[in-house]
Amino acid sequence: MSGPDLGRTHARMLRVSTLALTLEAGAALAVLMVVGLTTEPAPGDETAGGGLILLALPFVATFGILAAFAVSAVLVLPVVLLGEDLGRKFGGRPVWWQLSLAALAGALLAPLVGVWGWLAGWAVLAVAALLTRQARQGYFVSLLLWGTLAVVSVFTVGGIVLYAQG
């Protein structure tokens, strides 16, 4: 009989990848909120319904986590595992293969949203893949704590910027 598995498993990788994508979405939401609050609304735009948006946030978050889980299973895990296999087979560091594969997967968005969408897709997949590589026992909790601290810091800095602008 062997002891508990402390190494990297597919389930741990999937959990870490989903958490990484969720944290990235939280940081992006913070940045978009600050940018949205610093710009003037276009004439004729309705700005009512802010309270209803707050009521809808738990439902949106649930669907966001499900989407992050799907992206993790379909894109991030194959990028990590295939990058490691290519690194073993053709040489080189696996991280460069993973970054190249993330760029290739991000290119799938280029026809839909252009070059900026490709860059955003590459950045999201690359960060998630790099964070998923170290998915070992106890890594999820440390990523959760440090990632939450990072997202709260982005919200705090955004609030300070909004306050400083008056």
N, C-alpha and C positions, 0 to 999 in steps of 0.2 A: 504494500500500500504506500502510496506517495502522499506527500503533504499537499496543502492547497496550492493552486496554480497562481503564482505571483507575477508571471510574465504577461506578455501581451497576447490578448485573445481577440477574436473578431468582435465579440460582444462589447468588450471594453473599448475597442477602436470605434465602434458604432456610437456608443454613448459619448465618448470624448468628441467625436466629430460633430454630433448633433449639438452638444453644448457649445462647441466653438462657433458653429454657424449661428446659434441663438445669441451668443454674446456679440458676435459681429453685427447681427441685426439690431441689437440694443444700442450699440455704439453708433450705427448708421442712423437710427431713429433719433438719437440725441443730436447728431450733427444736422439732420434735416429739419428738426424742430427749431434749432437756433437760426439756421438759414431762413426758414420760413417766417420766423417772427421778426427778423431784421429787414425783410423786404415789405414794401407796401403792397396791399392787395390791389388787383386791377379794378378799375371802376366797374361797378355792377356785379362784382363777385359777392356771393352770399357768404358771410362769415358766421352765421348762426349755426347751432348744432354742436358746439364745443362740448357741452355736457353729455350729449348722446355718444360722442366719440369715446369719452371716458367709460361709459357703460359698456361699450362694445369691445374695449381692450382685452378683457379675459377671453372672449371668443376668438378674436384675431390672434391672440398669443397661442391659443390651442392649435389653430390651423397653421400658424407659423412654425410651431414645434413639429407638427406632422410633416410639413414641407421640408424642414431641416433634416428630419429623419430620412425622408425619401431621397433628398440630395446626397446625404451621407452614404446611403446604401448604393445609389446608382453612380455617383461620380467620385466622391472623396475616397472611399475605401478602394475602389479599383485603381485610382491614381497612386495611392500609397503602395499597394501590393504589387502592381505592375511596375512601378518605378524601382522597387527593390529587386524584382526579378530581372529587369533590364540591367540594373547595376551589376548584378551577379554574372549575368550572361555576357555582356559587352564591356564590362569594366566601367570605371568611373564611380563617382560617389552617387548613391541612390537619390540624394536630395536634388541633384541637378536633373536627373531623369524625372523626378516627381514634379519639379517646377516646370519642366518642358511639357509634361503631360497635362498639367493644370492649364498651361497656356493653350494647348490644343483643345482641351475641353471648354475653356472659356471662349475659344473661337467659334463654338457652336452658337453663341449668342450674337455674334457679329452681324449676320444677316437681319436679325430682328431689331437690334438696338444700336447698331453702328460700332464705331471704334471705342467709344466711351463705355459701352456695354461690355465689349470684349475685355477692356482693361479692368472694369469692375468685377466681371466674372472671374478673370484670372487671379485678381487679388484675393477675392473671397475664397476661391478653391485652394490657392497656394497657402494662405494662412491656415485654413482648416486642415490641409494635408500636413503641413509642418507641425501643427499641434497634435495631430493624430499619431504621428510617428512614435511618440514616447508613451503611448497608452499602456501603462503598467498599473499594478496594484497601488491605490492611493493617489494616482495622478488626477483622477476626476475631481476629487475634493479640492486639491490645491488649484487646479484650473478654475473651478467654480469660484473659489474665494478671490484669487487674483484677477480673474476676468470680471467678476462683479465689482471689485474695486476699480478696475479700469473703466467700466461703463459708468459707474457713479462719478468718477473723476471727470469724464467727458461731460456728463450732465452738469456737474458743478462748475467747470470752466465755462461751459455755455451759459449758465445762469449768471456768472460773473460778467461775461461779455455783454449779455443783454442788460444787466444792471448798469454797467459802465456807459452804455450807449444812451441811457436815460429812458 
